[in-house]
Amino acid sequence: MQINVLKNLALSAVVFVSVSSCTDKKVEKELSKKEVSTTKTTLTNKPIVLQRADPFIYKHTDGYYYFTGSIPTYDAIELRRAKSIDELQNAETFRVWEKHKSGPMSRHVWAPEIHYLDGKWYVYFAASQEDDIWRLRPYVLQCTGQDPLHDKWIELGQMQAADADPKSFTDFSLDGTVFEHKNKRYFCWAEKTGGQFASSNLYLAEMESPVKLKTVQFMLTTPDYDWERIGFWVNEGPAFLKHNGKIYITFSASATGSCYSMGMMEADENADLLDRNSWKKSRYPVLKTNEAKHIYGPGHNSFTVDENGEPLVIYHARDYEKAVGDPKVVPATDKRPLKDIIADPLYDPNRHARMMKLKFDKNGTPIFEFN
């Protein structure tokens, strides 16, 4: 088992996308590419990659940063890489997989993550199908070679539950992420039990292989507080961090408009991660909308490090409050009236990938502050 360690950070990330906005103000103009930060590790609040929600960055042993995220049309998986994070915006994109025309994996391709496990490249993502667009399930791709941008990718199918687990991945489930701790590999994901409008919880299990769970699902967190229940009751998009003897899993909450925010779970590094009593949950969001800085609905983060090994938070956000659906990114099979599409924040393409430096307080607890 290969364990990717980045300056005492065990890093990975994930998210589920809700379909509701939260507020109603005038939309500001979209950022142009000229407004994207382009110098080496520039810590500003400007986007690092435009129109990429659910951003995931993995720094590999070759020194490259590998980036992926949800594209506005939700119909393919794209990868790009660069020697610095600030070069990712203008890096060449490679479309490594496209959705099927029908059946499983034919609609809503969401929140891909790229991982290097046991000497092989994998992409974890969620997708639904044209005839049942909310039948979201987690799927796995594997690269046949060592160059994920040019070598062929093959489908390994849906993520599999443990033999003794009859419930995992049987309902609306997505935002899977992978992390390793103490020679064990874990899979964390969001799942609703009861259909699209049920509560979205986060679940955690040990993995038997890159495509199968070893243990029965354990519910890590459910939407307990008011800030997790705006528009929809949501916990999604988990991301793993290890620091100063503690394990942290951040997550996103509520609908995908400006009410979207981040919370955090905390456990001791020696605790049983599959025991609910090992975890403590943040009472209030650790990151939320900042109107003064024009950052709305921050969330679905991942963690990486800069060129000096210092920890960074990668997240998405819009720079205006009211999300507006764009008919140009809606598939032709979507026959809803125009007014319904415009009212759907899921098809507002301007959730941009952004970056912030991760800080810690005197006790070693992460602090999430905009630049």
BELSUL-V122440 format. One record per residue. N is the residue number from 0. SS is DSSP state (alpha for helix, beta for strand, coil for the rest). PSI is psi as a letter, one per 20 degrees, with the letter a starting at -180 (* if undefined). Layout:
# BELSUL-V122440
N:SS:PSI, N:SS:PSI
This chain:
# BELSUL-V122440
0:coil:p, 1:coil:p, 2:coil:o, 3:coil:o, 4:coil:p, 5:beta:n, 6:coil:m, 7:coil:j, 8:beta:p, 9:coil:o, 10:coil:p, 11:beta:r, 12:coil:r, 13:coil:r, 14:coil:q, 15:coil:p, 16:coil:p, 17:coil:r, 18:coil:m, 19:coil:p, 20:coil:r, 21:coil:h, 22:coil:a, 23:coil:n, 24:coil:r, 25:coil:p, 26:coil:p, 27:coil:r, 28:coil:q, 29:coil:q, 30:coil:q, 31:coil:r, 32:alpha:h, 33:alpha:h, 34:alpha:i, 35:coil:p, 36:coil:p, 37:coil:i, 38:coil:r, 39:coil:p, 40:coil:l, 41:coil:o, 42:coil:n, 43:coil:r, 44:coil:j, 45:coil:q, 46:coil:q, 47:coil:h, 48:beta:p, 49:coil:q, 50:coil:l, 51:coil:o, 52:beta:r, 53:beta:l, 54:beta:p, 55:beta:p, 56:beta:p, 57:beta:p, 58:beta:o, 59:coil:r, 60:coil:i, 61:coil:j, 62:coil:i, 63:coil:q, 64:beta:p, 65:beta:p, 66:beta:q, 67:beta:r, 68:beta:r, 69:beta:p, 70:coil:q, 71:coil:h, 72:coil:i, 73:coil:l, 74:coil:j, 75:beta:r, 76:beta:p, 77:beta:q, 78:beta:q, 79:beta:r, 80:beta:q, 81:beta:r, 82:coil:h, 83:coil:q, 84:alpha:h, 85:alpha:i, 86:alpha:i, 87:coil:h, 88:coil:g, 89:coil:j, 90:coil:q, 91:coil:p, 92:coil:q, 93:beta:o, 94:beta:o, 95:beta:i, 96:beta:q, 97:beta:q, 98:coil:q, 99:coil:r, 100:coil:h, 101:coil:r, 102:coil:a, 103:coil:q, 104:coil:k, 105:coil:j, 106:beta:q, 107:beta:m, 108:beta:o, 109:beta:q, 110:beta:l, 111:beta:q, 112:beta:q, 113:beta:p, 114:beta:q, 115:beta:o, 116:beta:p, 117:coil:k, 118:coil:j, 119:beta:q, 120:beta:p, 121:beta:q, 122:beta:p, 123:beta:p, 124:beta:r, 125:beta:q, 126:beta:q, 127:beta:b, 128:beta:q, 129:coil:h, 130:coil:j, 131:beta:m, 132:beta:i, 133:beta:j, 134:beta:m, 135:beta:p, 136:beta:q, 137:beta:p, 138:beta:r, 139:beta:p, 140:beta:q, 141:beta:p, 142:beta:p, 143:coil:i, 144:coil:a, 145:coil:i, 146:coil:n, 147:coil:i, 148:coil:h, 149:coil:h, 150:coil:r, 151:coil:q, 152:beta:q, 153:beta:q, 154:beta:p, 155:beta:j, 156:beta:a, 157:beta:q, 158:coil:p, 159:beta:p, 160:coil:r, 161:coil:q, 162:coil:h, 163:coil:j, 164:coil:o, 165:coil:j, 166:coil:h, 167:coil:p, 168:coil:k, 169:coil:i, 170:coil:a, 171:coil:o, 172:beta:q, 173:beta:a, 174:beta:l, 175:beta:p, 176:beta:r, 177:beta:p, 178:beta:r, 179:beta:q, 180:beta:p, 181:coil:l, 182:coil:k, 183:beta:q, 184:beta:p, 185:beta:q, 186:beta:p, 187:beta:p, 188:beta:r, 189:beta:q, 190:beta:p, 191:beta:p, 192:coil:o, 193:coil:j, 194:coil:a, 195:coil:h, 196:coil:j, 197:coil:r, 198:coil:p, 199:beta:o, 200:beta:r, 201:beta:p, 202:beta:q, 203:beta:p, 204:beta:q, 205:beta:q, 206:beta:q, 207:beta:h, 208:beta:r, 209:coil:i, 210:coil:j, 211:beta:q, 212:beta:q, 213:coil:h, 214:coil:r, 215:coil:q, 216:coil:q, 217:beta:p, 218:beta:o, 219:beta:g, 220:beta:q, 221:coil:q, 222:coil:o, 223:coil:h, 224:coil:r, 225:alpha:h, 226:alpha:i, 227:alpha:j, 228:coil:k, 229:coil:o, 230:coil:g, 231:coil:q, 232:coil:o, 233:beta:p, 234:beta:p, 235:beta:a, 236:beta:l, 237:beta:q, 238:beta:p, 239:beta:p, 240:beta:p, 241:beta:p, 242:beta:p, 243:coil:l, 244:coil:j, 245:beta:q, 246:beta:p, 247:beta:p, 248:beta:o, 249:beta:q, 250:beta:r, 251:beta:q, 252:beta:q, 253:coil:a, 254:coil:r, 255:coil:j, 256:coil:b, 257:coil:i, 258:coil:i, 259:coil:p, 260:beta:r, 261:beta:p, 262:beta:a, 263:beta:p, 264:beta:q, 265:beta:p, 266:beta:q, 267:beta:q, 268:coil:i, 269:coil:j, 270:coil:r, 271:coil:o, 272:coil:i, 273:coil:j, 274:coil:o, 275:alpha:h, 276:alpha:i, 277:alpha:i, 278:coil:q, 279:beta:p, 280:beta:q, 281:coil:p, 282:coil:h, 283:coil:r, 284:coil:q, 285:coil:i, 286:beta:p, 287:coil:r, 288:coil:p, 289:beta:n, 290:alpha:h, 291:alpha:h, 292:alpha:j, 293:coil:l, 294:beta:o, 295:beta:p, 296:beta:l, 297:beta:p, 298:beta:a, 299:beta:m, 300:beta:r, 301:beta:r, 302:beta:q, 303:beta:a, 304:beta:q, 305:coil:a, 306:coil:i, 307:coil:j, 308:coil:j, 309:coil:p, 310:beta:q, 311:beta:q, 312:beta:p, 313:beta:p, 314:beta:r, 315:beta:q, 316:beta:q, 317:beta:r, 318:coil:j, 319:coil:r, 320:coil:g, 321:coil:o, 322:coil:p, 323:coil:p, 324:coil:q, 325:coil:o, 326:alpha:h, 327:alpha:h, 328:alpha:j, 329:coil:p, 330:coil:q, 331:coil:h, 332:coil:i, 333:coil:o, 334:coil:j, 335:coil:q, 336:coil:q, 337:alpha:h, 338:alpha:h, 339:alpha:h, 340:alpha:g, 341:alpha:h, 342:coil:i, 343:coil:o, 344:alpha:i, 345:alpha:h, 346:alpha:k, 347:coil:o, 348:coil:j, 349:coil:k, 350:coil:o, 351:beta:q, 352:beta:p, 353:beta:r, 354:beta:q, 355:beta:q, 356:beta:p, 357:coil:p, 358:beta:r, 359:beta:q, 360:coil:a, 361:coil:i, 362:coil:i, 363:coil:j, 364:coil:p, 365:beta:q, 366:beta:p, 367:coil:o, 368:coil:p, 369:coil:q, 370:coil:*
